Amino acid sequence: MADATEVAETPEPLEDPASIGDSLAEIKETTASKKPPPETSHDIRVRTLVISSFWAIVILLGLPVWWWTTSIHRSRLPLQEMLEWADGKACKPTFPLQIIVDAPSLSENEAQHLVRTTQHALDDLNEFSAHHLRLNLHEPLTIFNQSLPNQNQDGSNHNYPQDKSGGTGEVALTVRLNQIEGTGAVRAELQPHSSILDVFHPANQVVSTSSSSSVLANTIASKLQELFAEEQASVAYTLISNQPHSNGQYSSIGGGQVSPSSPSNSSPIREQRSSLSRTLSPGLADKLARRTTRSLKYAPTYHITISLFTPMSTPSSWDIESAIDEYLSPLLASFSISNFTVDTQVQLYATFSPSIQQPQHDPNLGIWTLRKEDLSGFVNAAEWPLSPSIGEGPTLNFVLYVPSEQMSPLMVKDSHAISWLVPQWGGITILNPSLELEASKSRSNLSKAAIRPALLVFSHQLLSLLGAPESPSSFPLQLQTLTRVRAASLLLSASSTMGSLARLTVALPSIAIPENVAIAVDTTLSHLRATCVSLTEGRFNDALEHARIAEAEAEKGFFDKSMVGQVYFPDEHKVAVYLPLLGPVGVPLVMSALKEIRRYWKASER
C-alpha cells in the first residue's frame, strides 16, 4: 500500500492596502468617465408631451371645473337705491291728517271762512311740518254723498274725502259744530268711542267773513293741536331715533345694522333734525323712550296667555271664558291693525321663585308686602308653565296670582299696588282672597265678577305693551295714532336694513347673494315706495300694511342662511384647505415644467 503524502495548502498572501486604494481610484475614474446614453429625440418628445398633457388637463379641464364648482353667485342689487333709502334721501315721510268740519248751522260762506281762519291758526301753532292737519269742509254732495261719515266698529272712519290737491286720505277726525242759545264760552268735547269732536258755541261767536281771526277759530285750532300734540311728538321721536347722525351711526338700529360708511349730513336732513328737536322737550323725549322700551315690536298677530296661579288647591276653576267675552274681547275686536289669539291655564300649588325674598308681614298695616326689587323675579320661570312664544307672533303673558289666606292681603311695599307691568313680557295682578273673594259663593271657583277688576287691569296693560299713547282720551284716535307711528317705525326699520345689506355687500365681495335675496330686496323696495306714497296721500292703514311687508322681506333678505354662512368663511380658511391638496400635485408639475423650459433654452442657445 503506497504511502499517502498529505500536502498542506498555503493561503495566498493578502494584497497591500495601498494597491487596494489604487484599484478603487481606478474604478471611480472609469465610472466618472462614463455618461448616460444621450436621449433620443423620440424620448425627449414623449417626455415633453407627457408634461404638456398634464398641464393641459390642469388648465383646460381642472381650472374650469374648479371655477365652476367654487364660484359664488352674486345677484345684482340696486345698491345706490338701497343706500338712499337708508340715508333718508329716497323718502321723507309726511303725515297729512284730514280733519272734516261739519257746520250745519252756518252758511256756506261762513263755514268756508271758518275753515280758512282755523287752518291759518293751526299752521301758526304747528312747528313740525312733516305732521300737519288739513281742514276740509263737510260737503255731502261732493265728498261723502252722505250726511255724516260712517263709523266702523272701532269708531274709526275709512271714508276717503277728496282734498283740494286731488288726493285721497282717511278722515282722522270730524269736528262737529253745535250752536247753542244764549251767551257763553266756546267749549269742545271729544267723544270717547268715536273720532268726533263736538264744539259748542253761541251764535255771537260765529266768525265774520270780514275778520281774519275769531275766538271760535282759535279755540278749535288750540283744541286740535292739543289732541294731536302727543302724536306729533311720537312721530318726531321715531324719525329722530332712526335717522343717521353726522358720524354715520344710528340711534335705533334694526335688522343687524352695520355702521354706514358715508354719513348723511346734508342740509335738508339737518334742517329736518332741527325741526324735530324743537318738537320734543327733554321730558317728553324721556317719556317716549320709556314707552318704546316697554312696548313690543309691531306684529300682525299676538298671542295672549291668561294664567291663574295659586299656592293652594283653590281656586281650581274660574269663569274666564265669559269674562273674556264681556271685558276683553270688545277691546281686541276694535284693535283693527292686529289679530289676537287667547288661551288660558290654571296652575295650583305655584310657589314663589327662590331667587326673591319671601313676603314680609307688616303688623302696623296688617298686610303682607313684596319688595319692589323682587317684582322682576316674581314669576317662577322654573316651575310656572309659561310658554315664551306660540307660533310666529309674540306672546303676551298675563298672570292672575291668588295668594293663600294666611298670606293675604298681599301688596307691593310702600306703594301698596297689586298689579305691575313687565316690559315686553306682560302683566301681573294679585287677587287677594280676603278682599275680592268674600262675595264669591264658592272659594274653589272664581266668578266673572271677581275676575272683572283683573281683566280691566290687563286691558290697560295690553294697550301699554302695544305702544298705545295715553292721549287723546278717544280710543279710535289712539288707534289711529298707533297706526301712523307703527307705519313710520317699520318704514325706517326696513330702510335701515336695506342700507345694512348694501354696505355688507360692498364690504364682503366674496359673499354669496342668492336670487331669493335679490327678490326680497326688490319686494322690500317696492313696498317701501308704496308706503311712502300711502303716507303722503294720508292712507295710513295701507301704509302700515306695506311697511309691515317691507320690514318682513328686508329681515328675510338680510338674514338669509346662505349669506350668514359666507360671512364667517375668511380667505385664510380657503388657503388652509387648498394648500395640502395642491402642494403635492403642484410641486412636481412646476419643477418638471421649469426643467423643460431650461432644456429648451439651452438647446436654443446652441
C-alpha positions in Angstrom: 0.0 0.0 0.0 1.5 3.2 -1.1 2.1 5.8 1.4 -0.2 8.9 1.1 1.5 12.1 1.3 -0.5 15.0 2.8 0.1 18.3 1.1 -1.0 21.3 3.1 -2.4 24.2 1.2 -0.8 27.5 2.0 -3.1 30.7 1.7 -2.1 33.3 -0.7 -0.7 36.4 0.8 -3.1 39.5 1.2 -2.7 42.4 -1.1 -1.1 45.6 0.0 -3.7 48.2 1.3 -2.1 50.7 -1.0 -2.7 48.7 -4.0 -6.4 48.3 -3.0 -6.7 52.1 -2.8 -5.3 52.4 -6.2 -7.7 49.9 -7.6 -10.7 51.8 -6.1 -9.5 55.1 -7.5 -9.2 53.5 -11.0 -12.8 52.2 -10.7 -14.1 55.7 -9.7 -12.3 57.3 -12.7 -13.7 54.7 -15.0 -17.2 55.2 -13.6 -16.9 59.0 -13.8 -15.8 58.9 -17.3 -18.9 57.0 -18.3 -22.1 59.1 -19.1 -25.6 58.0 -19.6 -26.5 57.4 -23.2 -27.9 60.5 -24.9 -31.7 60.8 -25.1 -33.1 60.3 -28.5 -35.4 62.8 -30.0 -38.2 60.4 -29.6 -37.7 60.2 -25.8 -37.5 63.9 -25.5 -40.6 64.4 -27.5 -42.5 61.8 -25.4 -41.4 63.4 -22.1 -42.5 66.9 -23.4 -45.8 65.5 -24.5 -46.4 63.9 -21.1 -45.7 67.1 -19.2 -47.7 69.1 -21.6 -50.6 66.7 -21.3 -50.6 67.1 -17.5 -50.6 70.9 -17.8 -53.3 70.8 -20.5 -55.6 68.8 -18.2 -55.0 71.2 -15.4 -55.6 74.3 -17.5 -58.3 73.1 -19.8 -60.2 70.8 -17.5 -59.2 71.3 -13.9 -59.3 75.1 -13.7 -62.8 75.4 -15.4 -64.2 72.7 -13.2 -62.8 74.3 -10.1 -64.0 77.7 -11.2 -67.5 76.4 -11.9 -67.8 74.4 -8.7 -66.4 77.1 -6.4 -67.7 80.3 -8.0 -70.0 82.5 -5.8 -73.3 83.6 -7.3 -73.9 87.3 -6.7 -77.2 88.6 -7.9 -77.2 92.3 -8.8 -78.7 94.5 -6.1 -79.7 98.2 -6.5 -77.1 99.3 -4.0 -77.4 103.0 -4.7 -81.2 103.0 -4.2 -80.8 100.9 -1.0 -78.3 103.4 0.4 -80.6 106.3 -0.5 -83.5 104.7 1.5 -81.1 104.1 4.5 -79.9 107.7 4.4 -83.4 109.2 4.2 -83.0 110.6 0.7 -85.5 108.4 -1.1 -88.5 109.3 1.0 -89.2 112.0 3.6 -92.3 110.7 5.4 -95.2 113.1 5.8 -98.4 112.7 7.8 -101.2 114.8 6.4 -104.2 114.3 8.7 -107.6 115.1 7.2 -110.0 117.0 9.6 -113.6 117.4 8.4 -115.5 120.4 9.7 -119.3 119.8 9.8 -121.1 123.1 10.4 -124.8 122.7 9.6 -125.8 125.8 11.4 -123.5 128.1 9.4 -123.9 129.3 5.9 -121.5 128.1 3.2 -119.5 131.3 3.1 -119.3 131.5 6.9 -118.2 127.8 7.1 -115.6 128.2 4.4 -114.2 131.3 6.1 -114.1 129.5 9.4 -112.2 126.6 7.9 -109.6 129.0 6.3 -109.2 131.0 9.5 -108.8 127.9 11.6 -106.3 126.5 9.1 -104.2 129.6 9.4 -104.3 129.4 13.2 -103.2 125.7 13.0 -100.3 126.5 10.7 -99.1 129.1 13.1 -99.2 126.7 16.1 -97.5 123.8 14.3 -93.7 123.6 14.4 -93.4 120.1 12.8 -94.1 120.4 9.1 -94.0 116.6 8.5 -97.1 116.2 10.6 -99.8 118.6 9.8 -103.6 118.9 10.0 -105.6 119.8 6.9 -109.1 121.0 7.4 -111.9 120.4 4.8 -115.4 121.5 4.9 -118.0 118.7 5.0 -119.8 118.7 1.7 -122.2 115.8 1.4 -122.7 116.0 -2.4 -119.0 116.2 -3.4 -117.2 114.5 -0.6 -119.2 111.8 1.2 -122.5 111.5 -0.6 -123.7 111.1 3.0 -124.7 113.4 5.8 -122.0 112.1 8.2 -119.0 109.8 7.7 -119.7 106.2 8.6 -118.2 104.9 11.7 -116.7 101.4 11.9 -116.9 99.1 14.8 -113.8 100.6 16.3 -115.0 104.2 15.8 -112.5 104.9 13.0 -113.5 106.4 9.7 -112.4 104.9 6.5 -114.2 107.1 4.0 -111.8 108.9 1.7 -112.8 112.6 1.1 -111.4 114.4 -1.8 -109.0 117.2 -0.7 -108.1 120.3 -2.6 -105.0 118.8 -4.2 -107.0 115.9 -5.7 -105.5 113.2 -3.4 -107.4 110.9 -1.1 -106.9 110.3 2.6 -108.5 108.8 5.6 -110.5 111.0 7.9 -108.7 111.4 11.2 -111.3 113.5 13.0 -114.7 115.1 12.4 -115.3 118.5 14.1 -119.0 118.9 14.6 -120.2 122.5 15.3 -123.2 122.8 17.5 -124.8 126.2 18.0 -126.2 126.8 21.5 -128.6 129.5 22.7 -127.5 132.4 24.8 -124.0 133.6 25.5 -121.0 131.8 27.0 -117.6 130.5 26.2 -116.8 128.1 23.4 -116.2 124.5 24.7 -115.2 121.3 23.0 -115.9 117.7 23.9 -114.2 114.7 22.4 -116.4 111.6 22.1 -114.6 108.7 23.9 -115.8 105.9 21.5 -115.7 107.7 18.1 -113.5 110.1 16.2 -115.8 113.1 16.6 -115.1 116.4 18.4 -118.2 118.3 19.3 -117.7 122.1 19.5 -120.4 124.1 21.3 -120.6 127.8 20.5 -123.1 130.6 21.0 -124.4 132.4 18.0 -122.4 135.6 18.7 -119.1 133.6 18.4 -119.6 132.9 14.6 -116.7 134.5 12.8 -117.4 137.3 10.4 -116.4 136.9 6.8 -114.5 140.2 7.0 -112.5 139.2 10.1 -109.1 137.5 9.9 -109.4 135.7 13.3 -112.0 134.8 15.8 -112.3 133.2 19.2 -114.1 130.2 17.7 -111.4 129.5 15.2 -108.6 129.9 17.7 -110.4 127.6 20.2 -110.8 124.9 17.5 -107.2 125.2 16.4 -105.9 125.1 20.0 -108.0 122.0 20.8 -106.9 120.2 17.6 -103.2 121.0 18.4 -103.7 119.7 21.9 -105.4 116.5 20.7 -102.5 115.6 18.3 -99.6 117.0 20.3 -98.5 113.6 21.6 -98.8 112.0 18.2 -96.6 114.7 16.7 -94.1 114.1 19.5 -94.2 110.3 18.9 -93.7 110.7 15.1 -90.8 113.2 15.7 -89.2 110.8 18.2 -89.5 107.9 15.8 -87.9 109.9 13.0 -85.1 111.2 15.2 -84.4 107.7 16.6 -83.9 106.1 13.2 -82.1 108.9 11.3 -78.3 108.7 10.7 -76.2 111.2 12.7 -73.4 113.1 11.2 -70.9 110.4 12.2 -72.9 107.8 10.3 -74.3 106.0 13.3 -78.0 105.3 14.0 -79.8 105.9 17.2 -82.1 103.0 16.8 -80.9 100.1 14.6 -82.9 97.3 13.2 -82.1 94.2 11.2 -78.4 93.8 12.1 -77.5 97.4 11.5 -73.9 97.9 10.2 -72.4 101.3 10.6 -72.7 103.2 7.3 -69.6 104.3 5.5 -70.9 107.5 4.1 -72.8 109.7 6.6 -75.8 111.7 5.6 -75.3 115.2 6.8 -76.9 117.2 4.0 -78.6 120.5 4.7 -82.2 119.3 4.3 -81.6 116.5 6.8 -80.0 118.9 9.3 -83.0 121.2 8.9 -85.4 118.4 9.4 -83.5 117.2 12.5 -83.6 120.7 13.9 -87.4 120.9 13.3 -87.8 117.5 15.0 -85.7 118.6 18.0 -87.9 121.7 18.5 -91.0 119.5 18.7 -89.5 117.3 21.5 -88.8 118.6 25.0 -86.3 116.6 27.2 -89.1 115.4 29.5 -91.3 114.3 26.6 -88.4 112.5 24.9 -87.7 110.5 28.1 -91.4 109.6 28.4 -91.4 108.4 24.8 -88.2 106.5 25.3 -89.7 104.6 28.2 -92.8 103.8 26.2 -90.6 102.4 23.3 -88.6 100.3 25.7 -91.8 99.0 27.4 -93.8 98.1 24.2 -93.4 95.2 21.9 -92.4 95.4 18.3 -95.4 95.5 15.9 -96.7 92.2 14.7 -99.8 91.3 12.7 -100.7 88.6 15.2 -100.2 88.5 19.0 -100.8 85.5 21.3 -102.3 86.3 24.8 -101.9 83.8 27.6 -104.0 84.5 30.8 -102.9 82.3 33.7 -104.3 81.7 37.2 -101.6 80.8 39.8 -102.2 80.0 43.4 -100.1 78.3 46.1 -103.2 76.5 47.4 -105.6 73.9 46.0 -108.2 76.5 45.5 -109.5 78.2 43.4 -109.2 75.4 40.9 -111.6 76.9 38.3 -112.7 80.3 37.0 -115.3 81.7 34.7 -112.7 83.1 32.4 -114.4 82.4 29.1 -117.5 84.5 29.9 -115.3 87.2 31.5 -113.1 87.4 28.4 -116.1 87.7 26.1 -117.5 90.6 28.1 -114.4 92.5 29.3 -111.6 91.8 26.9 -113.0 90.7 23.5 -114.5 94.1 22.6 -111.1 95.7 23.0 -109.4 93.0 20.9 -112.1 93.3 18.2 -111.7 97.1 18.0 -107.9 96.8 17.6 -108.1 96.5 13.9 -104.4 96.7 13.0 -103.5 93.3 14.6 -105.1 89.9 15.3 -105.1 88.2 18.7 -105.4 84.6 19.9 -106.2 84.0 23.6 -105.7 80.9 25.7 -105.9 80.3 29.5 -104.5 78.0 32.1 -104.7 77.2 35.8 -101.7 76.2 37.9 -102.2 75.0 41.5 -99.5 74.9 44.2 -97.5 77.5 42.5 -94.7 78.6 44.8 -92.6 81.8 44.7 -89.3 81.9 42.9 -86.4 81.0 45.3 -84.4 84.0 43.9 -86.6 86.5 45.6 -87.2 87.3 49.3 -90.4 85.9 50.7 -93.2 88.4 51.5 -92.9 90.1 54.8 -95.7 90.8 57.2 -96.3 94.4 58.2 -98.0 94.3 61.7 -98.9 98.0 61.6 -101.0 97.8 58.4 -101.9 94.2 58.7 -100.7 93.3 55.2 -98.0 91.2 53.5 -95.6 93.1 51.4 -93.3 92.4 48.4 -90.2 94.4 47.9 -90.1 96.5 44.8 -86.8 95.0 43.7 -88.4 91.5 43.8 -91.1 92.3 41.3 -89.0 91.4 38.3 -88.3 88.0 39.7 -91.8 87.3 40.9 -92.5 84.8 38.2 -91.1 81.4 39.0 -89.9 80.6 35.5 -88.5 77.2 36.5 -91.9 75.8 37.7 -94.6 78.0 36.3 -95.6 76.8 32.8 -95.4 80.0 30.8 -94.5 79.5 27.2 -92.2 82.2 25.8 -93.7 82.1 22.3 -96.5 80.3 20.5 -96.4 80.3 16.7 -95.0 83.1 14.7 -96.3 86.1 16.7 -95.0 87.3 20.1 -96.7 86.1 23.3 -98.2 88.4 26.0 -98.4 86.7 29.4 -101.0 88.0 32.0 -100.8 86.4 35.4 -103.5 86.5 38.0 -102.0 85.4 41.3 -104.2 84.4 44.2 -102.2 84.2 47.4 -103.1 81.9 50.3 -105.4 83.2 53.0 -102.6 83.1 55.6 -100.5 85.5 53.3 -103.2 87.9 52.3 -103.7 90.7 51.6 -100.5 90.7 49.6 -99.3 94.1 48.2 -96.2 95.9 46.9 -94.3 97.5 49.7 -94.7 101.3 50.1 -96.9 101.8 47.0 -99.5 99.2 48.1 -100.0 98.3 44.5 -101.5 94.9 43.5 -100.5 95.0 39.8 -97.4 95.8 37.8 -96.2 95.7 34.2 -93.3 93.6 33.0 -91.8 95.4 29.9 -92.1 93.4 26.6 -93.5 90.4 28.5 -96.9 91.0 30.1 -98.5 92.0 33.4 -99.2 90.6 36.8 -102.2 91.2 39.1 -102.7 90.0 42.7 -106.2 88.9 43.6 -106.4 88.9 47.4 -109.0 86.4 48.7 -109.8 88.5 51.8 -110.8 91.4 49.6 -112.3 90.2 46.3 -113.4 86.6 47.1 -115.6 87.1 50.1 -118.6 87.8 47.8 -118.0 84.6 45.9 -120.3 81.7 46.7 -117.5 79.1 46.3 -113.9 79.5 47.2 -113.0 76.8 44.6 -114.3 78.9 41.7 -113.6 82.5 40.6 -116.7 84.1 39.4 -116.9 86.6 36.5 -117.4 89.4 38.9 -114.3 88.5 40.8 -112.2 88.4 37.6 -113.5 91.7 36.2 -111.0 94.0 38.0 -108.1 91.9 36.9 -109.2 91.8 33.2 -109.7 95.6 33.3 -106.1 96.0 34.5 -104.9 93.5 31.9 -106.7 95.6 29.2 -104.7 98.7 30.2 -101.5 96.7 30.4 -102.2 95.3 27.0 -102.5 98.8 25.5 -99.3 99.8 27.1 -97.4 96.8 25.8 -98.7 97.5 22.3 -97.4 101.1 22.5 -100.8 102.9 22.5 -100.5 106.6 23.5 -102.0 108.0 26.7 -103.8 110.8 24.9 -106.2 111.7 23.4 -108.9 110.0 25.5 -110.7 108.7 22.4 -109.7 105.1 21.7 -110.3 105.4 17.9 -107.9 108.3 17.9 -105.4 106.4 20.0 -105.6 103.5 17.5 -105.1 105.9 14.6 -102.0 107.4 16.3 -100.6 103.9 16.9 -101.2 103.1 13.2 -99.2 106.1 12.0 -96.4 105.7 14.4 -96.0 102.0 13.7 -96.0 102.6 9.9 -93.3 105.2 10.3 -91.2 102.9 12.6 -91.5 99.9 10.2 -90.7 102.1 7.2 -87.5 103.4 8.8 -86.5 99.9 10.1 -86.8 98.4 6.7 -84.9 101.2 5.1 -82.1 100.8 7.7 -81.9 97.1 7.0 -81.6 97.8 3.2 -78.6 100.1 4.0 -77.0 97.5 6.1 -77.4 94.9 3.4 -75.9 97.2 0.8 -72.9 98.0 2.9 -72.4 94.4 3.7 -72.4 93.5 0.0 -69.8 96.1 -0.7 -67.6 95.2 2.3 -67.5 91.5 1.6 -67.0 90.9 -2.2 -66.8 87.1 -1.7 -70.2 86.8 0.0 -72.8 84.9 -2.0 -76.0 86.8 -2.9 -78.6 84.2 -4.0 -81.5 85.0 -6.2 -84.0 84.9 -3.4 -82.2 87.7 -1.6 -82.4 89.9 -4.7 -86.2 89.1 -4.9 -86.6 90.0 -1.3 -84.8 93.3 -1.9 -86.9 94.2 -4.9 -90.1 93.3 -2.9 -88.9 95.5 0.0 -88.1 98.5 -2.2 -91.4 98.2 -3.9 -93.4 98.2 -0.7 -91.2 101.0 0.7 -92.2 103.1 -2.2 -95.9 102.1 -1.7 -95.6 103.0 2.0 -94.1 106.4 1.2 -96.9 107.2 -1.3 -99.6 106.0 1.1 -98.3 108.2 3.9 -98.2 111.2 1.6 -101.8 110.6 0.5 -103.0 110.0 4.0 -103.9 106.3 3.6 -102.3 105.2 6.8 -103.8 101.7 7.1 -102.5 100.9 3.6 -99.1 102.4 4.6 -98.9 100.2 7.7 -99.6 97.1 5.6 -97.0 97.9 3.0 -94.5 98.8 5.7 -95.1 95.5 7.5 -94.4 93.5 4.4 -91.3 95.6 3.6 -89.9 95.1 7.1 -90.5 91.3 6.9 -88.9 91.0 3.5 -85.9 93.1 4.5 -85.3 90.9 7.5 -85.7 87.8 5.3 -83.2 89.0 2.8 -80.6 90.2 5.3 -80.7 87.1 7.5 -80.7 84.6 4.6 -78.9 81.4 5.7 -76.6 81.2 2.7 -75.4 84.8 3.3 -74.9 84.4 7.0 -72.7 81.3 6.4 -70.4 83.1 4.0 -69.8 85.9 6.5 -67.7 83.5 8.6 -65.7 81.9 5.8 -62.5 84.0 5.5 -59.8 83.7 2.9 -57.3 82.2 5.3 -59.6 79.2 5.6 -59.5 78.7 1.9 -55.7 78.7 1.9 -55.7 76.2 4.7 -58.0 73.9 2.6 -56.3 74.2 -0.8 -52.6 74.1 0.2 -52.5 70.5 1.5 -54.3 69.3 -1.7 -52.4 71.4 -4.3 -48.9 71.2 -2.8 -48.1 67.6 -3.5 -49.6 67.8 -7.0 -48.4 71.3 -8.0 -44.7 71.0 -7.0 -43.8 68.1 -9.4 -45.7 69.8 -12.2 -44.0 73.1 -11.7 -40.5 71.6 -11.3 -40.9 69.4 -14.5 -42.1 72.4 -16.4 -39.1 74.5 -15.3 -36.7 71.8 -16.3 -38.3 71.6 -19.7 -38.1 75.3 -20.2 -34.4 75.3 -19.1 -33.6 72.5 -21.6 -35.3 74.3 -24.4 -33.5 77.5 -23.5 -30.1 75.7 -23.6 -30.9 73.9 -26.9 -31.9 77.2 -28.5 -28.6 78.8 -27.4 -26.7 76.1 -29.2 
